[in-house]
Amino acid sequence: MSKKGSVFGNLRQLDGYAKTLDDFRVKTTTGASVTLISALIILSLVCSELIAYTTSTWRPSLVVDKSRKEKMPINFNITFPHMPCHILNIDIMDDTGEHSSGYSQDITKVRLDLSGREIELGESVTLGDPSKGVNKALQSKKECGSCYGATPLRDSKCCNTCQEVREAYVKMGWGMVNVDVIDQCIAEGWKDRVEKQSNEGCNIYGHLLVNKVRGNFHFAPGDAFQANNMHVHDLKEFVKGAPDGHKFDLSHTIHKLKFGPDAKDETETILAVTDALAGTEKNANQARVVYQYFLKIVSTQLRPIKGIPTFTNQYSVTQNDNFMKETATGLPGVFFNMDISPMQITYKETRKSLGSFLTGVLAIIGGVFTVAGLLDRVVYRAEKAYKKKVEMGKTL
Ligand SMILES: *[C@@H]1O[C@H](CO)[C@@H](O)[C@H](O)[C@H]1NC(C)=O
């Protein structure tokens, strides 16, 4: 007992918070109100600290982009209300010299009527789709159609559909075939169907994979081919217009143009400008218009605390619409010129650690109490001094 007592007795020497005897303490109403007010202040500050702790923030950082060798996806959905699908083509050209035209992979063209409604593909058949029984006549005969001197594209060494002959011709750089004299085209009734489809618009959507270098992709009328090392589009059909006399034009509405996947949640749309052109609407009242969009593309990464990071691209746009004279030569179309920024933005979701939250709370409590104590003492002293003065005044 005595031993224990002495140990505690020695420990007592270390008490940094020596207590005053209760008898000497005085409770004042000002003291009570200071305590109350400081408690309220502490409560509100701790609350705001708690909110800051539970909500996360996104921090952007800028570094040099090291992923530039990768391919970049283009994810688009564009409607051309006055362009039939069969005249509309997509081409990609880039600085590496890679050039793909008539790109059809992962791209869907939806035929629209002039009021913008989707045309039901019942009996009517899409142009150039041999699987739909267009060329029944030829298929049943199991004949090998002639390519009229062009090298066939497919392994079959035959051109069994009008489209195959057309493609083979384009590949040879011979320009367009005259559909009036090609047996396949006559058998398919190509001309009739082209005419029937002229009062239509086209919604085109899908994905393209391009090299992540400077380049452009464009939507232009007519099949494209290489002739004398030049990129040429066959504009005959486009310029001629529909048989009923109405003209095609390149009016368009961009529903979506992104260089990355569709947004998983709205965080992306709040943080980053990944779909700057969405909702753009252009009206051309003539055939020969060149719409140019100059895009500056910045790689962007979103790294949430939980879940997998999103790799996408942001871009900013400048535009130029050039209405050419009807006699001008030059390719009408909608051009997207892409320029890739060497920098990459990473948005990282961060949250305060528990340690810093506790530190913050303790700092608030300690700080408020210290200041309140100081204030209380000053008020108490002033009160005492005032009372003394008043008493002295009475005795005098
Ligand atoms: C393309 O955009 C139109 C208009 O917003 C929409 O109705 C259509 O569903 C979209 N197509 C795709 C494949 O997202």
The ligand as a Tripos MOL2 file, in Angstrom:
@<TRIPOS>MOLECULE
LIG
   14    14     1     0     0
SMALL
NO_CHARGES

@<TRIPOS>ATOM
      1 C1        -28.0890    8.1550  -81.7530 C.3       1 LIG1
      2 O1        -28.6770    9.3670  -81.3430 O.3       1 LIG1
      3 C2        -30.1030    9.3920  -81.4540 C.3       1 LIG1
      4 C3        -30.5810   10.7710  -81.0850 C.3       1 LIG1
      5 O2        -30.1490   11.1600  -79.8140 O.3       1 LIG1
      6 C4        -30.6980    8.3160  -80.5780 C.3       1 LIG1
      7 O3        -32.0840    8.3020  -80.7320 O.3       1 LIG1
      8 C5        -30.1060    6.9710  -80.9590 C.3       1 LIG1
      9 O4        -30.5850    5.9810  -80.0850 O.3       1 LIG1
     10 C6        -28.6010    7.0210  -80.9100 C.3       1 LIG1
     11 N1        -28.0740    5.7610  -81.3730 N.am      1 LIG1
     12 C7        -27.2430    5.0470  -80.6110 C.2       1 LIG1
     13 C8        -26.8040    3.7640  -81.1850 C.3       1 LIG1
     14 O5        -26.8600    5.4130  -79.4960 O.2       1 LIG1
@<TRIPOS>BOND
     1     1     2 1
     2     1    10 1
     3     2     3 1
     4     3     4 1
     5     3     6 1
     6     4     5 1
     7     6     7 1
     8     6     8 1
     9     8     9 1
    10     8    10 1
    11    10    11 1
    12    11    12 1
    13    12    13 1
    14    12    14 2
@<TRIPOS>SUBSTRUCTURE
     1 LIG1         1 GROUP 0 **** ****
